[in-house]
Amino acid sequence: VRLFLVSILAMMTASAVAADDTALREEANAIFNPLPHAPPTLAGNPFNTDKVELGKLLFFDPRLSSSGAISCSTCHDLAEGGADKLSKSIGHGGQEGRRNAPTVFNSVFNIALFWDGRARTLRQQARGPIESAVEMNNTPEALVATLKGIPAYVEKFSKAFPEQEEPLNYDNVTKALESFQSTLLTPDSPFDRFLRGEDKAMSELQLRGLRQFIGQGCVTCHRGTNVGGNAFFTFGMMIAPEVRVRPVNDHGRMEVSGRSLHDYTFRVASLRNVARTAPYFHSGIIWDLREAVRIMAKSQLNATLTDNDVEEIVAFLGSLSGTLPQVDQPTLPEATKATPKPVE
Amino acid sequence: VRLFLVSILAMMTASAVAADDTALREEANAIFNPLPHAPPTLAGNPFNTDKVELGKLLFFDPRLSSSGAISCSTCHDLAEGGADKLSKSIGHGGQEGRRNAPTVFNSVFNIALFWDGRARTLRQQARGPIESAVEMNNTPEALVATLKGIPAYVEKFSKAFPEQEEPLNYDNVTKALESFQSTLLTPDSPFDRFLRGEDKAMSELQLRGLRQFIGQGCVTCHRGTNVGGNAFFTFGMMIAPEVRVRPVNDHGRMEVSGRSLHDYTFRVASLRNVARTAPYFHSGIIWDLREAVRIMAKSQLNATLTDNDVEEIVAFLGSLSGTLPQVDQPTLPEATKATPKPVE
């Protein structure tokens, strides 16, 4: 009889958990979307594999910079969660950038690019680092001249943009980069598998963290496909964070819009792969995810989390680490005698 | 009858070429060795796959540098022929190095490392860039402290060096790097396939180039497995090269040995993949392989080559481009709150 009762009890518990999971899954699916396995359609930039391959070469090619030493992958290193493990990236001539480099992974699903959202598309975004004096320090004209001096690139642009007469131009550089970057997805995280209906994809601790993440109100901003990345909010909506975390000389989106309403407003960070992309925030000085969670709870929700709350939420955030794309080292096309050389 | 004669003539020519190829192959095999498919045994550093995998992570990890921004692959980019496409590499704080970065590919078969040969093994060599103020600007102590602060590295060192009690130490960092680099081979070039007996592996032009390469005397220095890399010779044995190509303030091996005999003496460059590793020479200002061949012929052999000679030799050098190893982007271990942070 005792054994029988134990069995009944075990069955009841299992069924209660299952019912509970189903309700949580429904709630979560109303807030989030699983990350797709395939890139979305890019407006004005139809997909073809030659373009993706070209974009991959450009992404890894330091000749996009005037010094010939800095590539997209310098700061958006696929080995380092699609970013770098620095507070601020180091660019042209050893200069330090102004804000922490965001990850390139899944960035195609963000509403806009850069912390202040000043680029609407990855295509627009690509111009930023190329032309920035502290990053690649190049010009569209010089870059196109360099690429035109590399015969294999001339050929690859023709293949990638077969309908065009003069395919090697700056616009197509950014289109190819956008195409490649749109393929850098990290699907099938435990959270995605949970959303799609897979039982036991997430641990009990992670599920409790998800409940906290919803219940505490984190989902006000961090929602959708990228668990963030799709809206703008003020950093410090409730309580201003410490000055070292929110430096007073970085006014975020206000610098773009000119509207005081946007002071300290930033694009909400995507939390996908957040466990892989320390340090955190635009200021990049917080290296501990626990600390980052506490800062967000306080500044955005005026909530003081217990150690247990933090542990659960951090466990949930760990479930947002997806399968990294396998990207092998490309072989960059050779220059010729006629190719413009790096500027010393 | 005419058809018959043509056939006979064609057969005779074919057989003459075949006989000729066989003789050339024998001669070449007495001078060169085909590149092996597997790494050689490393003295004092037995092979195991965990060690190679660890070495790969270290090779790609910018946390080997004090700034956290420069990895081995920054200057020895597998996408760029195992080097970079710069006259001189750019290191810590944007500083320019002194000599052109040599390729990491097949470097395990060189007699010594660095242009002046000051390191006998890749293991010794690894200390150079890590500790150089213009490269990674790190110290053994700081590097070991950083790695000890990354739990996954602690585990990986234990697996790679299972017999040791304190495996995470500087010596083992260099051993793991040596292990990984010893696997970066580019076998099966047309030249290797020719040496191994494959007919038509090299074009007629390339074979004429090989004859020139032997006949002109290039093989005095460029021989063995790496078609160079296994001896020291003075740059300018016959005629001093232009000062821009051989700067007067770089005395090569004399700076290491203190012997005036070694003034302007350098380790002979390996010519494997030379078509992929412009710019050339320790000074890194010559971008055109044709020009590099002319400079070598003049300075080392006092030979003035015709355009045709140069074309043939450059074609032969093209036959030294082997199959690049497929290396996918690794995923670097995560730091923790306790991991020492990059020095600003």
Interface residues (C-beta under 8 A of the other chain):
Chain A: F60 D61 P62 R63 S67 G68 A69 T74 D77 L78 A79 E80 D84 K85 L86 S87 S89 I90 H92 G93 G94 Q95 E96 A275 R276 A278 W287 D288 R290 E291 L324 Q326 V327 D328 Q329 P330 T331 L332 E334 A335 T336 K337 T339 K341 P342 E344
Chain B: F60 D61 P62 R63 S67 G68 A69 T74 D77 L78 A79 E80 D84 K85 L86 S87 S89 I90 H92 G93 G94 Q95 E96 A275 R276 A278 W287 D288 R290 E291 L324 Q326 V327 D328 Q329 P330 T331 L332 E334 A335 T336 K337 T339 K341 P342 E344
